[in-house]
Amino acid sequence: MVEWVRSWVMSICVAVIFITAVELIIPGNKFKKYVKFVMGLILIAVILNPIIKIFNSKASMTSYINDADKYVNSASYENNLEKYKENDKQETISTFKTNLQNSCVKMLKDKFPDNDYEVKADVKIDDKTNEIDISNLSVGVKGKGIEKVKKIDINSKSVSANSEKQIDPSIGRDIKNYLNDQLKISQNNISVYKQTS
């Protein structure tokens, strides 16, 4: 045990002397801070190496460094990087889509409080420019209160209800104009429909 502590203290002393010599040799330019950083990492590695060996007799800093070097030199990190980029892209699209839909519902309720709204957006990221493109914005409008009972035809074979999916054109036009002004989305990319129940 005493020999082990003596060896550890000697390796720390040698590392400190080496670091001091390197710092004296390098000129005082912009690279000095980077050299000091690297020398600090070397000193930390010298200090931690025996401690790591205590907890794991098979491990050493050298093996960790070799493993890290193999990982960096292999192509697996590039595959992982692409996977993380794609996940990040999908998460960004999903978050933007949710926020856009919620913002549109809030804006429409503030501007046109007589109705309830449901908004669905189709968005994608342009790979070349990394800009988010809103390809379609569907706005479902449902009047508050109780709706009139629709005409029901009962035949001996089937039951059918008359369902209207059209909304008053002036309301649809007002909603499209408002969203176009506020969000700068083309009116061709906005559709307004009557939401049923």
C-alpha positions, 0 to 999 in steps of 0.5 A, a space after each residue: 500500500 505504501 509503495 502504491 501511494 509513493 508511486 502515485 505521489 511520484 507520478 503527480 510530481 512528475 506531471 506537475 514538473 512537466 506541466 510547469 516546464 511546458 508553461 515556461 517554454 510556450 510564449 505568452 500568446 493566444 495559444 497559452 490558455 489552450 495549452 494550460 487547459 490540456 495540461 490541466 486535463 493531463 494532471 486530472 488524468 494522472 490524479 484520477 487514474 489510480 483512484 479508478 483502478 481502486 474501484 475497477 481493477 480492469 480499468 485505467 485511463 489509458 483504456 478509456 482514452 483508447 476506447 474513446 479514440 476507437 469510437 471517434 475513429 469509427 463511423 458509428 458516431 456519425 450514424 448516431 449524429 445523423 440519428 440525433 439530428 433526425 430525432 431533433 428535427 422531428 421533435 422541432 416539427 412536433 413542438 412547432 406544430 403544437 404551438 402553432 395550433 394552440 396559438 391559432 386557437 387562442 388568437 381566433 377565440 380572442 378575435 372571433 369569440 362567438 365560435 369554438 375552433 379546432 386547428 390542424 397544421 401540416 408543417 415540414 422543415 426545408 432541408 436546404 434552408 432549415 426553415 419551417 414551412 406551413 403547407 396547410 392550416 385547417 380551421 374547424 369552426 363550431 358555433 357555441 350553443 345548441 345547434 338546430 336539429 338536422 333533417 332526418 330521413 327515415 326509410 325502411 332500409 336506412 337512416 340518414 342525416 343531412 350534414 352540412 360541412 360548409 361554413 358561412 363564406 364571410 366567416 371563412 373569408 374573415 378567418 383566412 384574412 385574419 390568419 394571413 395578416 397575423 401569421 403571413 400564411 398564404 390564404 391558399 394554404 388555409 382551409 376553413 370548415 364547419 366542425 360537427 360535434 
